[in-house]
Every structure is written in C-alpha cells, then in structure tokens.
Amino acid sequence: MNPAFPPALAGTIVQMLQGVSRKDLAVRAGKLSAAYRAGQSSVGVASPDDALAYLLARAPATFAAAAAVFARIKQVTPDFAPASLSDIGAGPGTAAWAALEAWTSPSAINMLEPNAHFRALARNLMPQARILADDLGAEKTGADLVVAAYVLAEQPERIAGAIAADLWKISGKMLVLIEPGTPQGFARIRAARAALIEAGAHIAAPCTHDNICPISGDDWCHFSQRLPRSRDHMTLKDASVPFEDERYSYVVAMPEKITSGARIIKPPMESKPGITLPLCGEKGLENRFVAARDKNAYRMVRKLEWGDRVEL
C-alpha cells in the first residue's frame, strides 16, 4: 500500500498548479484547516483556488487513510473485485482515487458531491467518472462498493446511524465509512456500526465480530497512517517535517460474515520480557502477552503493527 498519490494523478496536479501562487493557497489552506478541525471540512471551499488548496493540504491525508483502509479490506476479502464504485460526498474524488489504486475492476465510477468547485476539480482529475451534484446518496446511486470518507463529520452525530443505514441500502457488496480518528469521529463510526448491524449487515473491518462495541468511557478506536509530504504540502501546512501521521476511524460492512480472530487496536507494547498486543475480538478487549522466550511466536508477533488482524 502506497499512501502517496499515484504518479499519473500527481502529474496532473502539478500541471494544474502552474502559475498558481503558493502563498495565496497557504492562506486558503489555513482557513480550511480551521474549518476541518471544526468538523466543516468543505464549507470553506468557495472558489476554484479554495478547492486547489484543499487538494494540496487535506486530500493527501484523506487519500492515505482511504488507501490504508482498502489495504486492510484486501487482506480479509482477497477475492473482492467491485465492478462499480460510488464515492459519496466525494470532494475532488480522493477516496475514489484510492479505491482505483486498490482495485482496477470498477468500470462504472460515480462521484456524488454538492460543492461545484470540487465537482469541477474532480472532472479534471478523473474524467471517466460520472459526477453528480449530490451527496449522501440522495439519487440512490448504488454500486458494488460504496464509500463515504470524512462525510459523517459534517453531519450531526445523532443522525450518523440513519445516514449509514441509508447508504447500506445502495451498497451492493460493501460499504466503507471513514472518519477522523478523534473521539467525535469514532462516535459517528460507532453509531453507524450499530445501525448497520441492526440493518442486517456484517462487519468486515476493523472489527472481527458483530457484537456490541466493547470500547467505552474516554477511549476510542482509531488507527494511524504515515504519509510523505511533498514540498507544496509542507508549504501549505507550514510544516517542518517531511511526513504526516493521519489518524482515522473506519467501519466496513458486507452482506456476509467473513472475518475471525482479533484486531490490534493500539500500538503493540514491547518490553524485554516480551510483547503485549492490545486486541479487540469476539470475546471483547484483551491484552495478549507473548513472551520473548517463546521464540517462534515472538518472531511472528514482532512483525505485527497497530491495525493488523491476527488469528487467535
């Protein structure tokens, strides 16, 4: 899994940026970042240059998170090959790009996006897609794979479950929801997960079970993806390091149950006696300790990372 934009897409973006002031884009990106932190990531996109600022400042992290999620999906559903894709609340098409990197099979690509500036940008970046002035599936544009990335964050938490249930109705084989890896983002994912199970869906990832989510209190389930920053990305983010860690929460629903085992839901804790894996599985939360003296098992778990699925 490569969290950076594919070369063809990156080349198109470079061409689009010719003659555009990076200083102006940086100012716009700062305003968009403030809106994003307030859960209003697309509200401030009011011009073509705002859309370009979003493309440089926010889209790389969204792409990286989506690419990470799709890589996890391929691990548990290696035979899944969607013929059609709908990206709901698509923005400039970020999640759709990541999906097409994961699967080359979709021949029908739909993007639903209410913002005209994002739609114009998406047409330039993916001209083969059908782009609709809509969001949240109001036109019932179904597909084998339906994705909504960083969309629920812009909606009240109280309706996250209802939105997920509506999107499930237009999902032929899989629904993927991705949100910021914050307590608020996870709260929406947890509400969506509960509604999907009630609607008859099975959870394919990150959960390996359909039980009630065992995470409670001030804790929340999220994961992290490191992505490289381009020079323009660093300029717009006023960053001094050439990488960024994007925290995200997600849920994947399918009509049939396909997973087992457990998921590593926090970074493994390594010490001299051994490694402790924080797990969530069919039996709930547990810390599984593997002693260094158990050389075979220890060698295997040392390769595991936060977010990996393990068989128990």
N, C-alpha and C positions, 0 to 999 in steps of 0.2 A: 504494500500500500504506500503510495507516494502522496504526501499531504500538500505538495506544491501543484500549482496549475499545470495542466498538460502543455507541452511546448506549443502546439498549434494555437491554443487559446491565449497563452501568454504572448505569442507573437502578434495576434490580433489586437490585444490590449495595448501593446507598445505602439502600434500604428495609430490607434485611436487617441493616444496621449500626445502625439506630436504637436508641438506648438501650444500646449496647454500649460498654464502657469502652475507649477507645483506649490508655490506659496499660497495661491488662492485656494487650491484643493486642500491644503493643510488646514486652512481656516475653516473651510466647509466640513472637513473630516472631524475637527474638534467639536463642532456643533452636533454632528451626527453621533459621535461617541457619547456625548452627554444625553442625547435622546435615547440611545441604545441602553444606557445604564438605567434609564427611567422606564424601560420597557416599551419604548416607542421608536423602534429602530428605523422605520420607513417614513415616519410622519414628516421629518425634516427634508425629505427628498423632493424639492420643489422646482428643480431645473435639471437640464442635462449635465451640468457640471457637478451638481449635488450627487447625481447618480454615478458619475465617474469617481467622485471622492469616496462614495460607498464601495465601489468596485475595488479601489486600492486599499482602503483602510479596514473594511469589515468583511468583504467577501472571501479573502484568503482564509480567515479563521473558520468561517461557515463551511467553506469547501473542505478544509482539513477535518472538521468534526464529522461531516457527512461521509467523507472518504473512510474515516475510521469506523463509523457505524456500518457502512456497507461491507467493509472487510470482515467485521465480526459476523455479519449475516452470511457471507460466503463460507465461513468456517462451519456454520451449523446447517446450511442449506446449499451444499455444493452443486446440486443439480438444478437449482432455481435459475430460470432463464426467462425473464419477463419479455413479452412481445410488445408491450405498451407501457408507457410511463406518464403519470400526471404529477407535476410539481405544483403544489398548491401554495399560493402566496409566494410565488417563485422569485420575486425580486428580479435581478438580472439573469436568473437561471442557475444559480450557484449549485443547488442540490442536484439539479438535472445533469450538470456537467460531471459531478462526482459519480452519479449513477451510471452514466455512459462510460466512464472510466472503469467501473466495476463490471458492467455487463454491456457487451456490444450488441445484445439481442434486440433491444427495443427498436421497432421500425416506426411506431407511432409515438410522438412526443408531444404532450400538452403542457403548456405553462399557463397557469391562472394567476393573474397579477392585476390589482386595481390601479396601481400607480403608472401613469402614462410614460413617465421618464424611464422607469425600469423596463417597461414593455419595449420601448424604442431601443434600449440598450440590449435587451435580450434578442431582439430581431437581428441585430448586427452580429452578436456573438454566436447565435445558434439559428441560422435562417431556416433550417429544416423543420423547426418546431412550429406547432400550431399555438399561437399566443392569444389568449382571451383576456378581455378587460373584466376580470372577475377574481374572486378569491374564495377560499373555504368551500369550494366545490358546489357553489350555488347552481351552476349549469349542469351539475351531475355528470361531469366529465370523468367517467370511470376509466380504470386501467388495471392491468395485472399488478403493477407496482404504483402505489400512491404514496407520495412523500410530502410532508409539511415540516419544513425546517425553520425554527425560530419564528413561528407564526402564532402559537398559543400565547407567547409572551406579550403580544399586543392586544390580547383579549382578557377580560376579567377571569380570574381563576374559577369563579363559580360556574362558568359555562364551558370550561375546558372539557369536561366529560361529555357534554352534549355535542360539542364540535367533533370530538373523536368518534363518537357513535355515528354521526352523520357521515364522516369520512370513511368509516368502516363499510358503510352501505355501498360505496362506489369503488371499493378495493376488491379487485378480482382475486388476487392471490396473496397480497401483502400490503400492509400499511406501516409506514415508518414515520414516527414523530420524534423530532429532535428539538431540544430547548437548551438555553444556557444552563450550565452546571452550577446553579445557585439554589438556595432554598426555595425561592419563588419558582424557578424553572422546574425543579423537581416536584414541587407541589402540583403543578399543572400536569406533569407526566404521570404522577401517581393517580390523580383524578381521572386522567384519560385511560390509564391502565385498568382501573376498576370498572369504568364504563364499558371498555372493550370486552372484558371477561364476561360482564353481565349480558352483553350483546351476543355472546357465543363464540368469541374469538379465543385463540390460544396464544400465549406469549412465547415468542421465539428467542428474544434477546431484549435486554441483558439477562432477564430472569430466566431461570431454567424450570420454572414451575408456574402454576396459575393460582397459587394460594394468595391470601391477603398479604400485602407487602409488610414484612416484619420490621421495617425501619421506622422509628418513631422518635418523638422528642425533637431535639435540635439537630439531629443528624439528617443527612440527605444523601441519596445515591447519585454519584456523578463520576465522570471519568475525565481523562486529560489527553490531549494530543498536542505534541510539539510540532510547530511548522516553521519553515525558514522564512525570513523576511527579505524581500527584495529591497533595493536601495530606495525606490519610491515608497514602499511600505514603511520603511524606517523613517523617511522624511515626514510622511503624513502622520505617523503616530508619535513623532518626536522621540523616537526610541534610540537607545544606545547599544542594544544587543541585537545580534542578527537572527533572533528566533523569538517565538511567542508560544506560550502554553495556553491552549484554548480548553476550558473546562465545559463539559456538556453533559446533559442527561438525555436519555432516549428510551423509547419502547418500540418494539417490533411485534406486530400481530399477524397471525396467519389462521386460516380455517382449521388446520390440523396441528396436533401437538407433535413437535419434532425434536425437542431437546431433553437433556437429562444432566446429571452432575450438578455443578455449582459454579458460580461466577466469583472471581476475585474482585471485590468491590472497593478495596483501598490498596495503597501500595504495600507489597509484602514487607514484613519486618525481619531483617536479617541480623543475627547476633552470632557470637562464637558458638553457642550450643546448637544453633540450627536456624530454621526459617519458619516464621508464623504467617500463614495465609489467612487474611480476613475474607470469609466466604459467605455467600448467600445461596441457599439451595432449598430443596424440597422440605428439609427439616428446619428451615429458618436460618438465623445468623449463627456463625461459629468461627472460632479462631483455630485453624488446623495447624498443629506444630509438627514439623518434620526435622528430626534430629540429624545433625551433621554426620554422626556415626553410621547412620543408615545411608551408606554411600550411594546406592542405586537410586533410591527415592530422592535423596538430597540433590543428586546431579540433575534429575528431571525437573524438580521444582525451582531450581536456581534459574532456569530458563523462562519461568513464567513471570508475567507482568500484570500490573493493575489493568483490569478489564478482560483478562483471559478467562476462558471457560476451562474447567478441569473436571475430569471424571473421578468420582469418589470410589 
